[in-house]
Structures are given as structure tokens and as C-alpha cells.
Amino acid sequence: MAIGVSRVWTRLWLPLAAMLVILQLTGCGDKEGEQRKAFSDFLQNTVMRSGEHLPALSEDQKQRFGNYASDYAIIYGFSQQVNKAVDQGLRPVVDELSALRVPQDYLTRRDALRQASGTLSVLAQQLQNAKNQADSSKAALKQPDDLKPIYDRAYTQVVTQPAATLLPLLPALQSLSQDVVQAGDYLQQQGTRVSFNDNGVQFPTQEQASQYNTLMSNVSAKAQALTQAQSAMQGGRQ
């Protein structure tokens, strides 16, 4: 008799256990959908409207986004590198170049510009490495069809477009800075043989004047880099 009772309970238990597994799986599916929806809304309403400074995720957001928090970490990490390139490289150099008004400024500001532009090549390499890492991480993502196009648009805005602007701009700005510094060094080398008046510069010989004009022609040929950098700082990156 006891054996019969045991069999009855076994028959009842198995369907209940199966129902429990189904409910657990359904619950997980709903949770993932909620996380995906929350992350999708965040990308559209916050990330794509934040400009150049993306917000770090709060602990609550990390919980609500679940595994998608790591998807955000890809673009957030790159945006941090972009901000570093702008704040530590682009901005100081643009400030120094923009302060040049008269020939004597090339002489008096050359050391400050030399120091400011010294980090541009390092920052450019760091930015390229960050771009490569972001692209590699993005390529490995397996995102649902409804999320992928939204994430792709955010990625283009935060990663692809700023990289396309800054990666060629940083070395161009460094080249311009080097020519400006070279012109300032030349003026310094002339010592008392050069004079400044009426916002101009005068040399005692034609040879000196020709050498200076050649240096300034090189500067003028690369001046567009400064204009592009100013545009990037005013919001052209995103």
C-alpha cells in the first residue's frame, strides 16, 4: 500500500516540477526583456543626447541593464579616452595657438606651446588603441535584432565619428605646433638682430627675412588644423 502512495506522489510531483522549470524560464525571459528595454531607452534618451560627456552608470542602472551594462562599458570607455585626448591634448594646444596675435608672440609663447603639444602623439596612439579595442569588443557582441540598430547608432555617434575626426586631427595639430615653435626658435636665435614694431617684425638682411617668411609659409599652409580643432571643441565631434 505504501508503494502505491509513493507512486501517486511521484506522478503528481513530476508535472509540478516541470511547471516550476517552465515558470522559472519564463521569468528569466521577461527579466531579460525588461533589461533590454531599459538599456534601449537609456541609449536613445540619454547616451545619444549627452554630447561628449557620457554619464557613468549608477548601481541601480547596472542592475536594471543586467549584462547590457558591459555593452555600455565599451562606448563609455572610449568616450573617456576621447575626453582625455581633448582635455589634455587638443584644448591646451588650441589655447596656445589661438593666443598668437603678433610675431613677437611666436617668440614668447613657444616654450608653452612646445610643452602643450608634447603629448599629442602619445594621446593619438592611445586613442587609436582604444578605438581598436572598442571595435573588437563590439564585433564580439551578440545582441537581439531590436537592440542592435539602436546600439549601432549610439556607437557611431560616440566612437566612430569622434575617432574619424580626432585621429587625423591630433597629428595635424602637432605638425602645425612644431612649425610655430620652429618660427619662434628662429626669432630667438636672431637675438638683437630682429626688432618688433607695429605688430610686425623686421630683419637687417634679406636672407633673414626670406628664412622667416619660409617658416611662416609653412605655418600658414597648416593653419586649417587649428580651425578644425576649434570646430571639434565646439561640438563637431558628436
C-alpha positions in Angstrom: 0.0 0.0 0.0 2.8 2.4 0.9 4.4 1.7 -2.5 1.2 2.7 -4.3 1.0 6.0 -2.4 4.6 6.7 -3.3 3.9 6.3 -6.9 0.9 8.6 -6.8 3.0 11.4 -5.2 5.7 10.8 -7.8 3.2 11.2 -10.6 2.0 14.4 -9.1 5.5 15.8 -8.3 6.9 15.4 -11.8 4.3 17.7 -13.6 4.7 20.2 -10.8 8.4 20.2 -11.2 8.1 20.6 -14.9 5.8 23.6 -14.4 8.2 25.1 -12.0 11.0 24.9 -14.5 8.8 26.5 -17.2 7.8 29.3 -14.9 11.5 29.9 -14.0 12.5 30.1 -17.6 9.6 32.4 -18.4 10.6 34.6 -15.6 14.2 34.8 -16.8 13.0 35.7 -20.3 10.8 38.5 -19.0 13.7 39.9 -17.0 16.0 39.9 -20.0 13.3 41.7 -22.0 13.0 44.3 -19.3 16.7 44.8 -19.2 16.9 45.1 -22.9 14.1 47.7 -22.9 15.7 49.7 -20.2 19.0 49.7 -21.9 17.5 50.6 -25.3 15.6 53.6 -23.7 18.9 54.7 -22.0 20.8 54.7 -25.3 18.2 56.7 -27.1 17.2 59.2 -24.3 20.5 59.6 -22.5 23.5 58.5 -24.4 22.5 60.0 -27.8 21.6 63.3 -26.1 24.6 63.6 -23.8 27.0 65.1 -26.2 30.7 64.5 -25.4 30.4 63.6 -21.7 28.6 60.3 -21.1 27.3 59.5 -17.6 28.7 56.6 -15.6 26.2 54.0 -14.7 24.7 54.0 -11.2 24.5 50.7 -9.3 20.7 50.8 -9.9 21.2 51.2 -13.6 23.7 48.3 -13.6 21.1 46.1 -12.0 18.4 47.3 -14.4 20.6 46.7 -17.5 22.0 43.4 -16.4 24.6 42.1 -18.8 23.9 45.0 -21.1 25.9 47.2 -18.7 29.0 45.6 -20.2 27.8 46.7 -23.7 27.6 50.3 -22.4 31.1 49.9 -20.9 32.5 49.6 -24.5 31.3 53.0 -25.6 31.7 54.7 -22.2 35.3 53.6 -22.0 36.1 55.1 -25.4 34.3 58.3 -24.6 36.6 58.7 -21.6 39.6 58.3 -23.9 38.2 61.0 -26.2 37.7 63.4 -23.4 41.3 62.8 -22.3 42.6 63.5 -25.8 40.6 66.7 -25.9 41.2 68.0 -22.4 44.9 67.0 -22.1 45.9 67.4 -25.8 43.6 69.4 -28.0 42.4 72.1 -25.7 45.8 73.2 -24.3 47.3 73.4 -27.8 44.3 75.2 -29.3 44.5 77.7 -26.4 48.2 78.4 -27.1 47.8 78.7 -30.8 44.7 80.9 -30.5 46.7 83.3 -28.3 49.2 84.1 -31.1 48.4 87.6 -32.3 51.6 89.2 -33.4 55.1 87.9 -34.5 56.5 88.5 -31.0 54.0 86.0 -29.6 55.8 83.3 -31.6 58.9 84.1 -29.6 57.3 84.5 -26.1 54.8 81.6 -26.2 57.0 79.0 -28.0 58.0 77.1 -24.8 54.4 76.9 -23.5 53.3 75.6 -26.9 56.2 73.1 -27.1 55.1 71.7 -23.8 51.4 71.6 -24.6 51.9 69.8 -27.9 54.3 67.3 -26.5 51.5 64.9 -25.5 49.7 64.9 -28.8 51.5 61.9 -30.4 51.0 59.8 -27.2 47.3 60.7 -27.0 46.8 59.9 -30.6 48.3 56.4 -30.2 46.2 55.9 -27.0 43.1 56.9 -28.9 43.8 54.6 -31.8 44.4 51.7 -29.3 41.1 52.5 -27.6 39.3 52.5 -31.0 40.8 49.2 -31.9 39.7 47.7 -28.6 36.2 49.1 -28.9 35.7 47.8 -32.4 36.9 44.4 -31.3 34.6 44.3 -28.3 31.7 45.4 -30.4 32.3 42.8 -33.0 32.1 40.1 -30.4 28.6 41.2 -29.1 25.6 39.1 -29.7 22.7 41.5 -29.5 19.0 40.9 -30.2 17.7 42.3 -33.5 15.6 45.1 -31.9 18.6 46.4 -29.8 21.4 46.1 -32.4 20.4 49.0 -34.7 19.9 51.3 -31.7 23.3 50.3 -30.2 24.9 50.7 -33.6 23.7 54.3 -33.9 25.0 55.1 -30.4 28.3 53.5 -31.2 28.6 55.5 -34.4 27.9 58.8 -32.5 30.2 58.1 -29.5 33.0 56.1 -31.1 33.1 56.1 -34.9 32.6 59.8 -35.6 34.8 61.2 -32.9 37.6 58.8 -33.9 37.3 59.8 -37.6 37.7 63.5 -36.5 40.4 63.3 -33.9 42.7 60.6 -35.2 43.9 62.6 -38.2 43.5 65.9 -36.4 45.9 65.3 -33.5 49.0 64.7 -35.7 48.0 67.6 -38.0 47.8 69.9 -34.9 51.1 68.6 -33.7 52.7 69.3 -37.1 51.3 72.9 -37.0 52.6 73.4 -33.5 56.1 72.2 -34.4 56.2 74.7 -37.3 55.1 77.5 -35.0 57.7 76.6 -32.4 60.3 76.5 -35.1 59.4 80.0 -36.1 59.7 81.1 -32.5 63.0 79.4 -32.1 64.3 81.2 -35.2 63.3 84.6 -33.8 65.0 83.7 -30.6 68.2 82.8 -32.4 68.4 86.2 -34.1 68.7 87.9 -30.8 69.1 91.7 -31.1 69.2 91.5 -34.9 65.4 91.3 -35.0 63.1 94.0 -34.0 59.3 94.2 -33.4 57.2 97.2 -34.2 53.7 98.0 -35.4 52.7 94.3 -34.8 55.3 93.3 -37.3 58.9 92.1 -37.4 62.0 93.5 -39.1 65.3 91.9 -40.1 68.5 93.6 -41.1 69.2 91.3 -44.1 67.0 89.9 -46.9 68.3 86.4 -46.2 66.9 86.5 -42.6 63.6 87.9 -43.9 63.4 85.1 -46.5 64.1 82.4 -44.0 61.4 83.8 -41.7 58.9 84.1 -44.5 59.5 80.4 -45.4 58.8 79.4 -41.9 55.6 81.4 -41.8 54.5 80.0 -45.1 54.7 76.5 -43.6 52.6 77.7 -40.7 50.0 79.2 -43.0 49.8 76.0 -45.0 48.8 74.0 -41.9 46.6 76.6 -40.2 43.5 74.7 -41.2 44.3 72.2 -38.4 43.6 74.9 -35.8 40.3 75.8 -37.4 39.3 72.1 -37.4 40.4 71.7 -33.8 38.3 74.7 -32.7 35.3 73.3 -34.5 35.8 69.9 -32.8 35.9 71.5 -29.4 32.7 73.4 -30.1 30.8 70.2 -30.6 31.7 69.0 -34.0 32.8 65.6 -32.6 29.3 64.4 -31.8 
